[in-house]
Amino acid sequence: MRTRKKTKKKTGRLLPALAVALLLMLAAFSALAKEKPKDKKKVAPAAALVAGTVFRDAGFALPGAEVVATPDPPQGKKQWKTTGNARGEFFLRLPAGPASYTVVVRANGFRPQEKKVTIAADERLDFNFLLEPGGENAK
């Protein structure tokens, strides 16, 4: 019958390594706790949103139309511009009112269309534009 030798487990090396790792983790957590909180999130200024969709004849969406908002009365060269997405949708973020703007929509091959917009405060206004064929670059 064979007998097994009793061996001592070698925990002598493992315990100091665990103790060092634990001390390092505690030091890291205490350093994080002492950090000053980051600056408060900056709040975006109040704004109005002019949004909508640009359509072409037969009610299909017109992607890529240029949308420009100009203040009334004009204030130098200040304008807000955007381009409609693949579904003809657009949005412009304008300073909160009260203010008036002229919104002009243009697309190659179509007549431009404009609408007057009056903003009272930080609100959302939705508009749809239907452009007719026959503009400057009509095919």
PAZADREN-12761 format. One record per atom (N, C-alpha, C): residue in one letter; x negated, y, z negated. Coordinates in steps of 0.05 Angstrom, whole numbers, padded with zeros to 5 digits, always signed. Example, Ala and Ser with C-alpha at 12.3 -4.5 7.8 and 13.67 -1.06 7.14 Angstrom:
BEGIN
A-00264-00114-00156A-00246-00090-00156A-00264-00066-00156S-00257-00045-00142S-00273-00021-00143S-00258+00001-00157
***
This chain:
BEGIN
M-00016-00023+00000M+00000+00000+00000M-00018+00025+00000R-00011+00042+00017R-00026+00066+00019R-00015+00088+00001T-00032+00102-00009T-00023+00125-00026T-00032+00151-00013R-00015+00169-00017R-00022+00196-00005R-00037+00212-00025K-00055+00227-00014K-00070+00245-00032K-00053+00270-00037K-00053+00278-00060K-00039+00303-00067K-00057+00326-00060T-00046+00344-00043T-00062+00367-00036T-00048+00392-00046K-00063+00411-00052K-00052+00437-00061K-00045+00453-00036K-00023+00467-00038K-00016+00484-00015K-00034+00508-00016K-00041+00517+00007K-00059+00540+00009K-00043+00566+00011T-00032+00574-00012T-00017+00599-00013T-00034+00622-00022G-00058+00617-00028G-00076+00638-00038G-00081+00659-00017R-00082+00653+00008R-00086+00672+00029R-00061+00686+00039L-00039+00672+00037L-00014+00682+00047L-00002+00704+00029L-00003+00701+00003L+00008+00720-00015L-00004+00748-00013P-00030+00751-00012P-00041+00778-00009P-00033+00791+00018A-00032+00775+00039A-00024+00786+00065A+00005+00796+00064L+00023+00781+00051L+00051+00790+00049L+00053+00815+00031A+00037+00816+00011A+00037+00840-00007A+00028+00864+00008V+00007+00862+00025V-00003+00885+00041V+00019+00894+00061A+00032+00875+00074A+00053+00881+00093A+00076+00895+00080L+00083+00886+00056L+00105+00899+00041L+00098+00927+00033L+00073+00932+00024L+00064+00958+00017L+00064+00977+00041L+00056+00967+00064L+00056+00984+00088L+00084+00991+00096M+00103+00973+00094M+00131+00979+00100M+00142+00999+00081L+00136+00997+00056L+00146+01016+00036L+00135+01044+00041A+00109+01045+00049A+00097+01071+00055A+00110+01084+00079A+00116+01068+00099A+00129+01078+00123A+00157+01089+00117F+00172+01074+00101F+00199+01083+00094F+00198+01108+00077S+00179+01110+00059S+00178+01134+00043S+00170+01158+00059A+00153+01154+00079A+00145+01177+00097A+00169+01186+00114L+00185+01167+00123L+00209+01174+00138L+00229+01190+00121A+00231+01182+00096A+00250+01195+00078A+00242+01223+00072K+00216+01229+00072K+00206+01256+00066K+00208+01275+00089E+00212+01264+00114E+00214+01282+00137E+00237+01301+00134K+00232+01325+00144K+00254+01345+00144K+00274+01337+00165P+00299+01342+00160P+00319+01335+00181P+00314+01353+00205K+00320+01341+00228K+00316+01355+00253K+00336+01379+00255D+00329+01397+00272D+00346+01420+00275D+00374+01411+00282K+00393+01426+00272K+00421+01418+00278K+00425+01420+00308K+00442+01403+00318K+00448+01403+00347K+00457+01430+00355K+00446+01439+00377K+00454+01465+00387K+00482+01462+00400V+00499+01480+00392V+00526+01479+00403V+00527+01494+00429A+00538+01482+00449A+00540+01495+00475A+00560+01518+00474P+00554+01539+00487P+00573+01562+00487P+00600+01554+00499A+00620+01567+00489A+00647+01561+00499A+00647+01565+00530A+00662+01548+00543A+00663+01550+00573A+00690+01542+00583A+00696+01552+00606A+00721+01543+00620A+00712+01524+00642L+00730+01506+00648L+00724+01486+00669L+00744+01490+00692V+00734+01494+00716V+00750+01495+00740V+00744+01469+00754A+00765+01453+00758A+00761+01427+00770A+00782+01422+00791G+00778+01403+00808G+00798+01397+00828G+00787+01377+00849T+00803+01375+00871T+00796+01356+00892T+00800+01371+00919V+00782+01365+00937V+00783+01376+00964V+00793+01354+00983F+00814+01361+00997F+00826+01342+01017F+00823+01353+01045R+00824+01335+01064R+00826+01342+01092R+00853+01335+01103D+00858+01341+01128D+00884+01335+01139D+00891+01305+01135A+00916+01299+01134A+00927+01272+01129A+00923+01264+01100G+00914+01281+01083G+00912+01275+01054G+00888+01259+01045F+00868+01256+01063F+00844+01241+01055F+00825+01259+01040A+00810+01248+01022A+00790+01264+01007A+00768+01273+01026L+00757+01296+01020L+00736+01307+01036L+00710+01309+01019P+00692+01290+01021P+00668+01290+01005P+00648+01311+01015G+00632+01321+00996G+00610+01339+01004G+00617+01368+01009A+00641+01376+01003A+00649+01404+01008A+00635+01422+00987E+00626+01445+00996E+00613+01464+00978E+00634+01481+00964V+00632+01484+00938V+00651+01500+00922V+00635+01522+00908V+00643+01548+00913V+00629+01571+00902V+00649+01588+00887A+00642+01596+00862A+00659+01614+00846A+00643+01640+00843T+00656+01663+00850T+00644+01689+00848T+00662+01706+00830P+00650+01721+00811P+00667+01737+00793P+00681+01760+00808D+00704+01767+00798D+00719+01791+00809D+00720+01812+00788P+00710+01835+00791P+00695+01844+00814P+00667+01832+00814P+00654+01830+00837P+00627+01818+00839P+00607+01831+00820Q+00591+01814+00808Q+00570+01824+00789Q+00543+01817+00800G+00534+01832+00820G+00508+01826+00833G+00510+01800+00849K+00490+01784+00846K+00489+01758+00862K+00497+01735+00845K+00510+01740+00822K+00518+01718+00804K+00541+01701+00816Q+00535+01675+00819Q+00554+01656+00830Q+00549+01629+00817W+00570+01613+00817W+00568+01585+00808W+00574+01567+00831K+00558+01547+00837K+00561+01530+00860K+00561+01501+00852T+00575+01485+00867T+00574+01456+00864T+00582+01443+00891T+00579+01417+00892T+00587+01402+00916T+00605+01380+00907G+00626+01375+00923G+00645+01354+00916G+00632+01326+00918N+00641+01308+00902N+00630+01281+00902N+00642+01264+00925A+00638+01238+00924A+00647+01221+00946A+00678+01219+00947R+00691+01226+00926R+00720+01226+00925R+00732+01254+00929G+00715+01273+00936G+00724+01301+00940G+00728+01316+00914E+00721+01305+00892E+00725+01318+00866E+00702+01336+00859F+00708+01358+00846F+00688+01377+00837F+00695+01389+00810F+00675+01401+00797F+00681+01416+00773F+00659+01438+00771L+00668+01460+00760L+00650+01483+00755L+00653+01491+00726R+00631+01494+00712R+00632+01503+00684R+00626+01533+00685L+00646+01549+00677L+00644+01578+00678L+00645+01590+00649P+00634+01614+00645P+00636+01626+00619P+00665+01629+00611A+00670+01626+00585A+00698+01629+00575A+00708+01657+00580G+00734+01659+00586G+00746+01685+00595G+00749+01704+00572P+00764+01725+00576P+00780+01730+00600P+00763+01739+00624A+00769+01728+00647A+00754+01734+00671A+00770+01725+00695S+00763+01737+00718S+00775+01729+00744S+00753+01721+00763Y+00758+01701+00779Y+00739+01691+00799Y+00753+01685+00825T+00737+01686+00847T+00746+01677+00873T+00731+01651+00878V+00747+01630+00882V+00735+01603+00888V+00738+01598+00917V+00716+01593+00931V+00716+01588+00960V+00705+01560+00965V+00720+01545+00982V+00711+01518+00989V+00705+01517+01019R+00681+01506+01025R+00672+01505+01053R+00663+01476+01059A+00667+01468+01084A+00657+01442+01094A+00653+01445+01124N+00632+01432+01134N+00627+01433+01163N+00650+01422+01179G+00659+01437+01199G+00680+01428+01216G+00708+01436+01206F+00709+01450+01183F+00735+01458+01171F+00736+01487+01165R+00759+01499+01165R+00762+01527+01158R+00760+01530+01128P+00745+01550+01119P+00742+01554+01090P+00768+01562+01077Q+00771+01557+01052Q+00796+01564+01038Q+00787+01577+01011E+00802+01597+01002E+00795+01610+00977E+00820+01613+00960K+00815+01613+00933K+00837+01617+00914K+00826+01636+00892K+00844+01653+00881K+00838+01670+00859K+00844+01654+00833V+00825+01656+00814V+00827+01641+00789V+00825+01661+00766T+00843+01660+00747T+00841+01677+00723T+00839+01659+00699I+00818+01664+00684I+00812+01648+00660I+00818+01665+00635A+00833+01654+00617A+00841+01668+00593A+00822+01662+00570A+00812+01638+00568A+00794+01630+00546A+00778+01606+00555D+00771+01589+00535D+00757+01564+00542D+00778+01543+00549E+00785+01541+00574E+00806+01524+00583E+00798+01509+00608R+00815+01490+00616R+00810+01475+00641R+00832+01482+00661L+00824+01489+00685L+00843+01495+00706L+00838+01476+00729D+00859+01464+00740D+00856+01444+00762D+00868+01456+00787F+00853+01452+00809F+00862+01462+00835F+00856+01441+00856N+00874+01440+00876N+00869+01423+00899N+00867+01441+00924F+00849+01434+00942F+00845+01448+00966F+00850+01430+00990L+00864+01439+01010L+00869+01424+01034L+00857+01440+01057L+00834+01430+01067L+00820+01444+01089L+00830+01434+01116E+00833+01453+01133E+00843+01447+01161E+00819+01446+01180P+00820+01428+01199P+00798+01426+01219P+00797+01452+01235G+00773+01458+01246G+00770+01481+01264G+00751+01502+01254G+00734+01495+01236G+00716+01516+01225G+00693+01521+01244E+00672+01533+01234E+00649+01541+01251E+00636+01519+01266N+00633+01496+01253N+00619+01473+01266N+00638+01451+01274A+00662+01459+01284A+00682+01439+01292A+00671+01423+01315K+00677+01398+01316K+00668+01380+01338K+00690+01376+01358
***
